Amino acid sequence: MSDPTILPQEPRAEFASPEGRAHYARSLDCVHCGLCLPVCPTYKLSGRETASPRGRIYLMRAQADGRLDPTETFEEELKFCLVCRACETVCPSGVQFEALMEHARADLVRARPLRGIRGWMRTFLLRTVVPSRAWLCIAAQALAIYAKTPLRRWAAPILKRVAPDLLEREALMPQIPPRRLRTDLPPFTHAQGNRHGRVALHEGCVASQLLPEVNRATARVLSKNRWDVVTWNSPSCCGALHAHAGDLEFARELARKNIEAFERSGADWFVWNSAGCGSHVKAYPRLLEHDAAWHARAKALAAKTRDISELLAEHGFSPRRLPVEAKIAYDEPCHLVHGQRVSAQPKQLLSTVPGAELVPLSGATDCCGAAGLYSLERTADSLAVLDSKMEKIRESGATMVATGNPGCILQIRAGAKRHGLAIKVVHPVQLLDEGEGSEL
């Protein structure tokens, strides 16, 4: 490669917008020191410099400068990245790598749009299904029917021929909760005892259908700890999936709707039990930084956004009374530890669970390979990252894994099935919950 410090005075014309110039300037923060290499999961998998954070930044700059066209190789390296943000934690220059990736992928979508049936399906999933509670319910019910009928057996030969990696992922498909459990939370739950304040709880997209027990546990724990709880489910998504996929305009549309919903709620805090969603909402000011009408409102919301573990640790919580006899390993979701810099609080909560033994987990801050749609679109890479995580979980001797992100819960459950490990995988808030239906 040529010297990355030799740059023209101006980037290409499409980077002349305020947003484009801001992201180009952010790329110049990288000094190519290489401290990111040992923590990058795709670099560890491939050993390729171009599959590392600094390598990808070099490619982004070369493309922005006009020294590189958005080729298939460029596209492959951008899509190979999990955007786990581990590189941000170790970067001495404070490079905002997630922001760079989102902008680069948006540029890639414009230059090399996904066409045909795959392009249509991806757009339909992201723009129609994910933001709509009605469509999410239909999709979940369709999966439940698929899992219990001959359709699954009939589909196997087709998947084996056209998408063998996806067939392996399909075998690890999570169990779909019964429809009676996938009902919406009450729109308002009163605090138990003296009122501490009001929080807004978004039910989310995937969590509302595949992990409804986590949302119910969250609402009960908040109520038990003297918080009034306001919930809503429209739109059904925070926009993180869209931003990571390069659809920044739709991500901004969802951000504006969520800002409006929070402002109407009259809540003191916006609380999330999903690390990826909470991290994205805290990044709304960056997403809307060039929108004068919304930037200040985005900053106000971000300042009031908390992970459930943050809120309870900051304002106090009532420990669980009933014992949980288990060896618990805490796996740190990427967008909680690297994105939100929240690490001590979940462990503080878990340390109060009677009967539980917290066991150390090597590589607890390493990515599990879920990464939103990554596990479906790049199944082989996702499972390779997951296999490393599961081996460390096996070595820990844990009988239970706690992790604070829906995608991570589903991914590690799939890993336990894949590796034959008899472990339970739960959200930390479930270990504080003693309400009806809270059995672990």
N, C-alpha and C positions, 0 to 999 in steps of 0.2 A: 504494500500500500504506500501511496505517497504521503508526505508529511501532512497530518490533519490540521496543523496550525497555519498552513499556507491557504488563505481564504481570499476570495474576491471582496471588493468593498460592499457589494450589494447582493442579496440573494435574488433568485428568480422572481419574475413579476407576480406570480400567484402568492408569494410570501410577503408582498408589500402591504397587505392589509394590516391593521393594528394587531389582530390576533396572530397572523402569520409571523409578523416581526417579533412579537412577544415570545413565541415558541422558538423562533430561530435564535433569539438572544439567550434563551434558557439553554439551548444546546451548547453554547459557547462556555457555559460553566464547567463542562466536563474537561478535566486536564489529562485524561487517559492514563491515570495512575495505575489502574488494574486492581485496586482493592475490591472491586465488585466481582471479579472473576470467581473467587472461591465460594461465593454465596449464591451464584446464579445457577438455578437448576438446569437450564438448557445448555449452559456452557459445560456443566459437569456431565451431562448426558452425551454431548457431541464432541467436546474438545475444540470446537471451532471458534476462532476469534470473532467471526461475524455473528455468532450466536450468543455473544456476551453483551452486557449493557453498553460498554464503551464501543464495541464493534457496531452495534446497531445505531448508536449515536453518530458514529463516523459515516455510516451508510445514509442516515437521515440528512446529515450536513452535505454530503456529496450530491444527494438528490436535489436538495434545496439550492445548491450552488450551480446546478446544471451540469455537474461532472458525472452524473449517473442517472440513467433513465429508470423509471419504476419497473424493473424487469421482474421475471418470475422468481429469480433468486432473491431480490429485494423483498418481494411479497412473502416468500417463504420464511425469511428470517423475522419479519415483523409478526407473522402469524404463529411462529414457533414460540414466541415469548409468552409466558404465563402472566406477565404484569404482576408478579408477586410483591414487588417493591422492596425486596431484601437489599437490593443495591442502594436504595435511598438511605437505609439505616447505616450503612458502612461508608457512604460517600462523604469525603472530607470537604467537598465543594458544595454540598447541598443541592445536587442536581435533582430536579423534579421529573423523574423518569416517566412516571405515569402520565403526566401532562404531555410530555414529548411523544409517547406512544399513541395516545388518543389522537393527537393532531396528525401524526404521521399516518395512522391508519385511515383517518378521514381523507387525507390527501390520496391515499392508495385506493380507497373506494371510488373516488372521482376518476382516477387514472385507469384503474383496472376493475370495473364493477363486475360482481359475480352475476353471471347470466344463466339462462335456462331454468330448469326445474329447481336446482339447488339455490339459485338466487331468489326465485319466487318463494320457496319454502322458508328461507332465512328471513326474508322481509315480512312474510306473513306471520312467522313466529314472533319476531321482535316488535312489529308495529301493530299487530292485531291481537295475538293471543296474550302475550305477556302483560300489556297494559290493561287488560279487561278481565274483571273477576268472572263474568259470565263465560268467556272463552276459556279461562283457566279451569273452571269447573267442568266444562265439556271435555277438555283435553285430559284431565285427571280421570274422568269417568271412562273415556275411551281407552286409556291405558289399563284401567282396572279390568275392563271387559277383555281387552287383548290378552292380559296375563292369565285369564281364567278360561279361555276358549281355545279351540284348535287353531285360531289365527296365528298364535305364537309358533306353533309347530310348523304351520304352512309357510310362515315368513322366513324360517331358519335357512332353507336352501337358497332363497333369493339373496338374503344378507350375506351368506357364505360366499356367493359368487360376486356380488357387487361391492360389498363393504365388510370384509372378514373381521377387521378390527372392531367395527361397530357391533358385530354379532357377539364378540367377547364382552363388550360393554352391556349389551342387551341381556346377557345371562346374569349380570349383576344388578339388573333393574330393581329399584326399591319397591317394597310392598306399598300399594296405594291404600291409605286409610279408608275405612268405610265412609260412605257419603254422609252419614249422620254425624261423623266427627269433623267433617270439612265444612261445617256451617260457620257463618261469620260470628265474630265476637260481639257481645252486646255493645252498642254505640257508647254507653257510659257505664262505668262501674264506680260505685262510691267507695271512698277510703274507709278502712276499718279503724275505728277510734278517732282521735283528734286529727283533723285534716292537716296534712303536711304541705300539700300543694296539688297542682293539676299537671298531668303529663299527657302527651299525645303519643299513641302507639299505632304505628302503621303495620298492618298485617302482612304486607309483602306479597310477592308473587309465588315463588316456589314454596316458601314456608307455609303459606296459607293452605296449600293443597297436600303437600307431602309431609309436613311437620306441624300440623295444627296443635298438637299437644304442647309444643314449645311456646306458641302464642298464648295458649290458655294458662300455662304455668307462669308466663311473664305477667299477664294481667292479674293473676291471683297474688303473686309475690308483691307487685306494686301496691295492690289494694291492702294487703296485709301490713305493708310498711307505710300506711297512711297517705297514699297518693290516690286522688281521683284519676280515673283512666278514661280518656276519650279515644275512640278508635275510628278509623275510616279505611276504606278499601278501594277508593277510586281517586286517582289512578292506582292500579295495582302494583306499580313498579316505581322505584326511585330514579331509574334511568341509567344505572351503572352498567348493565348489560349492553345498552345501546352506545354509551360513550366508549366502552372498551372495543366495540365492534366498528367504531369509526362513524357511527351515525350521530354526530354531535348535535345536529339541529333537532332531532326528535328527543334526544336526551335533555336539551334545553327546554323543550315544550313540557316534558314531564316534570322538570325541576320547577317551572313556573306554577304548574298545577299543585304541586306539593307545598310550595311556599304559600300559596293562597289558602290551601286547606289548613295548614298549621295556623295561619293568622286568624282564620275563622274560629278555630278550636278554643281560643282563649287560654291555651296551656302555657305553663311556665317552662316546660322542657319538651323536646322532641326526643323520644327514647326509642332505641333500636335494639333488637336481640340478634341482628345480622351484622357481622363485622363489615362485610362488603358494602351493604347499604348505608350504614352509618358513616363509613369512610367517604363514600361518594357524596352524601348530603353535606358533610363538612367541607367538601371541595366545590360546592355550588358557587361560591364567590369567584373561583377561578373559571368555572364553566361559563359564568355570566359576566365576566370582568369587563367586557366591551359592550354590555347592554346597560346603558345609563338608567333605564327605568327599573331595572331589577337587581342591579349589583348590590345596592345598599340593603335591600330586603333579603338577598341571599346571605349577606354577611351576618345580618341579625339572626337568621335561622341557624346558620352554622354555629354561631356562638351559643345557641341554646340546644344544640344537638349533643346527646350523650349515648354511649353504649350503656346497656342495663347495668353492667358491672361498675361502670364509672359513677352512675347516679347513686347506686346503693352504697358504694364506698365513700362517696362525698357527703351523703346526707344521713348515713347510718341505716342499719337494717337489723331485723330480728332474725337471729340464727335459727336454723332448723332444729326441732326438738327430737324428732324420731331418728334413730341411728340408720346409717347406710353402711353396711359391712362390705367394704370393697377396697381394693387397691386402685386408686385413681391416678391416671396420668393425664396431665393437662397439656393438650396440644394447642399451640398459639396460632390462631388464624392470621394469615398474612396481612389482611387489611385491618386487623386490630393492632397487632404488634408493630408492623412497619408503616401502615397507613395512618392509624390514629395514635400510635405510640402508647397504647394501653396494654400493660403487661402484668403489673403487680396486682391490680384490682381483682381480676377473676381468681387469682390464686389466693388472695386474701379471703374472698367469699368461700372458696372451697376448703380452706384451712379450718373453717368453723363447723363443718359438717360432722356431727358426732358419729363415731365408729369408723370413719373413713381414714385411710392412710394415703397421703399424697406421695407418689413415687416419682423419682426423677425420670425424665424422658429425653434421651439424647436426640438432638436435632429437633427440639420442640418448636423452634421458630422456622423450620424448613417448610417449604410448600408441600401440600399433599397431592397436588396435581388437579384439583377440581377446577378452579379458575373460570367459573361461569359456564359458558358454552364450550370451553376448551375440551372438557372430557367427552363431549359428543363429536366435536369437529376434528379433534386430534387424539383419538382414543389411545393409540399405541403409546404416544408420548406421555399422555396423562397417566396411563397404567404403569409406565416405567418409573415415573416420579413417585407414584403411590406405592410401588413395591418397596422402594427404599424406606419410605415412612413406616410401612407395616413391619418391616424387619426390626426397626428400632422399637416399635411398640411391643413386639414379641419379646425383645430382649429386656424391656422394662419390667416384665412380670405383671403388668396391670391386668385387672379383671374388668376395668371400666375406663373409657376415655371420655373426657369432657372437652368440648371445643365450642366456641361461640359463633359459629357461622353455619347456616343451613347447608350450603354446598359442601363444606368440610365434613359435617355430620354424615351426609349421604355418601360422600366419597370414602370416608373411613369405614362406614358400614359395608360398603361394597368391597373394600380391601379385606375386612375381616372375613367376609364370605369367600373371597378369592383365595385367601391364605388359610382358611379353616381355623380361624381364631375364635374362641368362645368368649367374646368380650361384648359388653354393652357400650354403645356410643350415645352420649347425651349432651344436651346443652347445660352449662353450669347452673343456669337459673332453675332447671328441673331439680337440682339437688337442694335447692332452698325451698321448694314447693312441697306443701303438705296438704293441698286441697284435694277435692274429690276428683278422682281419675288421674292422680299424680303418681301412680305406681311406676317404679323404674324397671 
